[in-house]
Amino acid sequence: MALKPIKSLSFTHPRRLGQFTTNSISPSSTARLAAQPLCFISPPGSFRQVNHQTEILNVTSHGVFSHSVDVMRASASCFATRAFSGSIPSLLHDDVISCYVPVYVMLPLGTINLKCEVSDQEGLINDLRLLKSTGVDGVMVDCWWGIVEDQQPRQYNWSGYKRLFQIIKELDLKLQVIMSFHRCSGNLGDDTMIPLPSWVTKVGNSNPDIYFTDKDGRRSTECLTCGIDQEPVLQGRTAIEVYADFMRSFRTELDQFFKDGTISKILVGLGPCGELRYPSFPKEYGWRYPGIGEFQCYDHYLMISLRKAAEEIGYPCWGHGPEDAGSYNSRPSDIKFFRDQGKCSESRSFYSRFFLGWYSKILIDHADMVIMQANLMFKGTPIAAKVACVHWWYDTTTRAAEQTAGFDNSWVGDGYEPIVTTLKKYDAQLHFTCVEECKSMQEEVDFPEAVSNREELIWQVQATAWRVGVPVACEKAVPFFGRNEYKKILKDMKSIENRNLKGGVHLVGFTYLRLCPALFEETKFSQFKHFVKKMHGEEILDDCT
């Protein structure tokens, strides 16, 4: 591969304001950067073809490099494919081959009832047999903390899960299990109510600061605040100890399903909906799309942490939350805290830099501690974390909705790099939610002023993860059954690999939301079956019909 340093390059991002300008970098730095996978390209427009060679100009935090590769030896990720297809048609030649993307189907939220029994066992077995006939790799199920450890601390009831896992094993399906340390209710798609353990809610009744809290003192009882991760307020245990004990018991009681390979992956719950984020947009407190949400750091324990962080850097006056950050349904242009950040990176106040850095680091530290425990408990089995696609207001410089959710992903930094770096530390995978068609959700059609950009956010997160070396899987956030939706998923999810280049980067899995009666209607079932075959790389002449 021929390498050459670039003295200076001015690069304009097609969806942002301003330009990046770089200075000369050394050939050794260029060589080091060139070893990265080709999927980490800059957006469309930053490459050109010269004499049947494709020169890709890669803009990274380390500078800019260029390298040439034969166009018939190029490989791209599924989302880089969209960028390539518009400007380098030759990369999508007939030589490009498909890869196998495993497909899992989420089981209904109430598959295990509050008594820890399999709900409608006979009906579930029939549904799983039909599902098996489509060729899916397996199913995904929530393992609810509020069911298993409901009455007393350290008293676990795994009976329903043991029976469920045995059924899945006998049908020769694989199983991905979510350690669900959150409440089920009030979110998109929730059709059942599964609370936190009753002994935890009793603690919360006497000490409501165990929950995330907004500036007006409203508590989010969906999950526990990160502020008690190392505080022994749960009948003598810290939150991290509680999560670790739960996972240890799970591993001990269901070890046979690890040994025989039935359990193929563990997803570690890290927040609301099992996702790594703050509960910044709760519908129970009136949030409606596309509101920016609110910061959730006003419980006693997080405020102590904030004051301590401010004192450590010599600015104790910064030990408070933003006074001008708006409310759940505000727009960023109306709010001084976000409006000031959006002018340019230099005018972003020192306080806002400090606060947003602290706020996001709390989330990263939480992920680090919980995933470290999961890594110890589940040695030999892949582990993963879910990250939400908070896509509204993405095409603004401040990305306020991401900021309140805990992702410091503004103009001046990549808020997802610390997350994937933490995952890499424990060889964990990233599961990114919400990969459907950008305009498939009616709310996005009704609110164009939200300048949502789901597709580019997905691209950013996946590219960041792949650059660090973290495998990525995706899952749907809303149900769909239509032919066009399947075709869109196929277009975005399939990796493009040239037969002359081994080791192309691609998605390691796709999760379909979710098993339900509508899926088994004749036409929909046939479409789904074809979709699975195509995800597995099989040639089907009739696209998902």
N, C-alpha and C positions, 0 to 999 in steps of 0.2 A: 504494500500500500504506500503510495507516494505521499509524503507529507511536506507541508511548507508553512512557515509562520506567516501570519497576516499582520502587517504593520498597523493597519487601522481599518475598522469597518463600522459603518453606521447602519444600524438595522432597525427598521420600524415594524413593531408588532401590529398586525392587521386589526386587532381588536382593542388596542390601547392607545393612549396619547403619548407623544414624545418619541424619542429615539434612544437606543443604547449605543454608546460609542466605546470601543475598546482600544487599548494600546497594544504594542507588540508583545508577544509571548514567545518563550523559548521553544526550540524544536523538541526538547525533552518533555516539556509540558504538553506540547501538541501530541507527542507519541503516547503519553500516558492517557490523555483524554480520548485519543482515537481508539483505544481498546474498549471503550464503552459500546454497548449494543447500538445498532443503527436505529432502533426505535426511538432513541432519545434525540429526535431532531427538533429544530426550531419550527415554528408554524409555517404554513404554506407561503411560498414566496422567498424563502431563504435558501434555495438551492437552484442549480442550473445544470444543463447538460452541455458537455463539451466533447466533440469527437467520439460519440457513443459511450462516453463516460459520464457518470453522475457525480457532480461535486456537491457535497453537502456541507453547508456552513452551519456549524453547531455552536449556538450561543449558550454558554453555561456560566455559572458563578465564577469559574476560573478564567474566563476569557473566551476567545473565539478561536476555533481551529477549522481547517478544511481538510478533507481527504477525498480521494477519488476511488470509486468502486465501479466495477463493471455493472452495467444496468441489469444484466441477467444474473447477478449474484447478490441482489439486494434482498433484505428481509425487513419486515416492518411489523409492528404490533397492530392489533386490530384497529386501534384508533389512529395510529399513524397512517394506516391505509387510507383513511379519508383524506388526509393531507396530501399523500402521494397522488391519489387518483386524479386530482384536479390539475396537477402541474407536470407529472411525469407518467403519462399513460403507459410507457413501455415497461414500467415496473409491474404492471398488472397484466403481464403476458400470459399466454396459455400455459407456460411452464410452471406457473405458481401452483403449489399443491396445498392441500388442507391438512389440518392437524385434528387430533381428537380432544374435544373439550368435554369433560365429564358433566353430566346433568343430574342434579338432585332436585327433589320436589319437597317443599315444606309441608309437613303434616299440619292438620288443623290445630289451632291454639289449644283447644279443649280436648285433645286426644287422650290426655290423662286428666281425670276429674279431680275435684278437691279432696276426695277420699283416697287418692293415689291408686285409682283403678283405671283400667283401659275402658274408655267410653265406647259402647257399641262394638264390642270385639269382633263379632261375626261380620258386621258391615265393613269394618276396617280391613279385615282379612280379604274380603271380596274386592275392595277397592285396590288394595296393594297388589293383588294378583293381576288385575287389569293394568295397573301401572307398570308392573313388571313386564307385561307383554309389549310395552312401548320401547323397551330397551334402556330405560333410565338406569343410571348407575346406583342410585339409592335415594334415601329420604333424609330430611333434616327434621329434628324435633327439639322443642324447648324442654329443658329439665328445670322445672320451676322450684326455686328456693322456697317460695311461699306454700308449696304443697309438701315438699319433702321434709322440711324442718319447721313445720308450722307451729306446733304446740309448745315445745320446750327446746332450749338451746342444746345442741349436740345430740338430739334425739331425731334420727332420720328414718323415714319410711320410703324404701325404694321398691316396694312390691309391684306397683303398677309398671314401673320402668323395666323391671326384670322381665315381666311378662311381655311387654311391648317389644323389647329387644330380642327376645326369643322368637317371637312371630317374624320379625324382620330377618333374623338369621335363617330361619327355616325356609323363607322365600328367596334366600340367596341374594338379598339386597344389602348394600352398604349403608352405614349410618353416620351422619354427622350430628353431633350433640351440642346444643347451646347451653352453657352454664348461665341460666337466666336469673340474675340477681335483681330484677326489677319487677314492678307491678304490671300486670296486663289489664289494660282498660284505658280508653280515652284517646288512643292513637289511631292513625289511619289503618283500617283493616281489622282492628280489635273487635271480635265478636263474642268475647267471653270476659269474665271478671276473675282474675286471680290476684289476690292481694299479696303484700309482703307477709312474712310469717307473723302470726298473731302476737308472739312474744316480742317481736321487734316493734310492732305498732304500739304495744303497751309502753315500751321504752320511749317511743316518740310522743306519746300522750303526756308524759311527765317531762320530757326534754325534746321539744320540737326542733331544736337546733341540730338534730341528727339528719335533717332534710335540707336540701338546697332551698335557698330563700331569695326572693327578689327584694328590690329596694323598699317596697311597701310592706314587707314582712309576710308576704304570702308564701306558704310552704309548698314545695313540690314533693308529694309523698310517693312519687313513682319509683324513686331509688334513694339510696343514702348519699349524703354529701361526701365529697372527697376530703372534707375537713376532718372527718373522724377516722380516716384511714389508719392513723397511728394513735388514736385516742381510745383508751379502754372503757368506753361508755356503754357497750352492749353486754351488760351483765358481766363485766370484768374482762371482756375481750375487745380488741380493736376490730374495725371493719375488715382489715386485711386478714386478721386471724380467723374471723368468721368465714370469709370466702375460702381461705385455705383449708379449714377444717371440712367444709362442705365438699370441696373438690377431692380431698383425701378420702373421705368416706365413699364418694362416688367411685373412685378408682379401686378401692378395696372391695366394695360390694358387687361391682360389675366388672371385675377384672377379667373374667372369662371371655367377655366380648372384646376386650383389647387383645387378648392372647390369640383368639381365633380370627382376628382381622375384621370382625363385623363393624366395629367402631373405626372409621377411617379418619376422623378429624374431630377435634374439640374446638368450639368457638367460645371464647371467654367473654362473658357479659361485662361491660365496662361503664354502663350508664343507662339512660332511658332508652327503651326499645332494644336494650342490649348493645347499644352503639356507644362509641367513645365520643361523648359530647356532653354539654350541659343541657338541662331541660329548659332551654331558652324560649321555646315557642309552644307553651302549653295551651291547648284549646280550652281547658277548664277555667282559665283566667282570661278568656276572651280573645286570645290571639287568633288572627285570621290572616291567611296568605294575602299579600306578601309583606306583612309586618316584619320589622327588623328583629323583634324579640327583645328580651331584657337580660342584662347580666344577672347571674345567679350566684352571688358570692357574699350574701349578707347574713348568712348564719354566723353564730358566735365563733365557731372554730376557724372558718375561712377569714373572717375579719381579723382575728388574732394573727393569722399567717400574713395577711396583707400589711398590717401595722409593723410586724417584725421585719418583713422584707424592706419596707420603707426606711426603717431605722438603720438597717444594715448598710444601706447605701448613703446614709447621712441626710435623708430627707424625710423626717418623721411626719411632716405635714402632708405627705402623699399617702398616708395610711388610711385611705378612705376610698369608697367607690366613686365613679364619675357622677358629678352633680347635674350634668346636662346631656345624658345619654338617651333621653326619650322614654317612650313606653312601648308596650308590645306591638302596637299597630302603627308606630311612627314610620316615616320615610326618611332615609338618611340625609336627604337634602334639606330637611326641616330641622335637623338636630345639630347643634353646634359641635358636639364632641366628634361627630363623624364628618361634618362639613369642613371643619378645620383640617382634619387629616387629609381630606381629598384634594387640597390645593396643590401640594407638592410634598415630597418627602422631607424637605428642609423645614417646612412649616408645621410638620407633625409635632405636637408639643412633647416636651420631655416627659411630662406626666403621663400622657397617653401611651407613649412607648413603654414606660415603666409598667403601667397598669396592665396593658394588653400582654406584655411579656410575662408578667407574673400570672395572670389569669390563664393563659395557655399552658404555662409550665405546670401549674397545679394538675391539669388534665394529663399531661405527659408523665408526671411523677406517679399519678394514680395508675396509669396503664403499665408503667414499668413495674410497680410493686405487685399488681395482680397477675400480670403475665409471667413474672418471675416465679410466682408460686405455681401457676399452671404448668410452667415448664418443668418444675421439679416433680409434680404429681403425674404428668403424662409423658414421661420420657419414652421415646420411640414412636409416639403418635403425633402427627402434625397438629399444631395449634394455630388459631387465627383470631383476629379481632375485627369487629365490624366498625366501619366508619361511614357516617351519613353523608349524603350528597345534598348539602345546603346550597342550592344553586341560585336562589333568588338574590338579586342585587350583585351578582357576580361581575357583570359588565360595568361596575362602577369602581373607582379607585380604592374605596375603603372596604367594600364587601361587608357591610355592617351585619348582615344576618349570620355570616360565618364568624365574625368577631364575637358576637354575643353567645354563639354556640361553642366558642373556645378555640377556633382556628384563626390564628393571627396571620391571615392570608391576604394581606393588603398589598399595595403597590410596591412596598419596600421589602417584602420577604415572602418566601414560600412557607405557608403555615403547616404544610403536610410533611415536610422533610423531617422535623423532629419526631413525628409519629412513626414514619417508616424506619427511621434510624433505630428507634426503640424496638420495633418489631424485628429488625435485622439482628439486634443484639441477642434475641432468643430464638432465632431461626423461625419466627412466626410468619404467617401469611396475612394478607390484608383482604378482607371481604368488603367490597364497596357496593352500597345499595343504590338503587334508582338508576337503571340503565335503559329505561324505555325511551321511546320517541320523544324528542324535545317538546313537541306540541301535543302530546297525547293526553296530558292532564288539562281539563277544561279551565282550571284556575290560571294556567299560564296563558291561555288564549284570551281570557277575560282581563288579564292585568299585564299588558305589554310594557307598562311603565316600570315594572319590576326588573326589567332588563336581565332576565334570567338567561343563563347560558349553561345548561346542563351538560351539553356535549363537550365544551371546552374544559369545564371543571373535571369531568371524567378523564379527559385526556391528561390534564395536569397531574392528577393524583396517580394515575397509572404510570405515567412517564417518570414521576418522582420515585415511585416504588421500584420500578424496574431499574432505574439508574443505580439505586442503592443495592439492588439484588434481592428484593422482597417479592415473592410470588403474589399474584393478584387473582382473585376470583370476584365475580359480580353476581348480584341478585336483583330481582325485580322489587319494586316498592308498591306496585298496584297490580291487581289481577288484569289479565287480558287474554283473549282467545282468538282474535282475528288474524286473518292471513297477512295483512299488511304489517301488523305489529310483529309477527314472527319473522317476516322478511327483514324488518328493520333490525331486530335483535341479531339475526344471522349476519347481516352486513357488518354490524359493529363488533360482534363477538368473535368472529372467525379470524384467526391469525393467518397472515400471508407468509408462506415459507417457500423459498425457491429450492428446488430439488438439488441444486448445487451448493447450498449453504446449510450446513448442519447447525443445530442448536439455536434455532430461531426462538425469540421470546414470544410467548402467547399466554392467554389466560389459563389458569389451572382448574377452573370450574365455573359453572353457572347454576344458580339456584332459582327454581321456578316457584312463584307464589300464587296459589298454594293448592293442595289437594282439596277438591270440592265437587259436588254433584254436577255442576255445569261442565266440568272438564270431560265428563264421560258421555256427554251428548254426542251422537254419531259423528256429525261433521267436525265438531271441535276436537273430538278424540283423534280423528284421522289426521287433522292438521297438526295436533301436538305430536303424534307419532312420527310424522314426517320431519317435524322440527327437530326432534331428538336425533333422528338418523343423520340429518344434516350437521348437527352439532358434533356428531361423532365422525364426520368426514365422509359419510357415504353419499354417493351420487344419486340424487332423486330428481327425475326429470320434471315432475310437477311440483312447483314450489309451495309446500305447506298447504296443499289443497286436498 
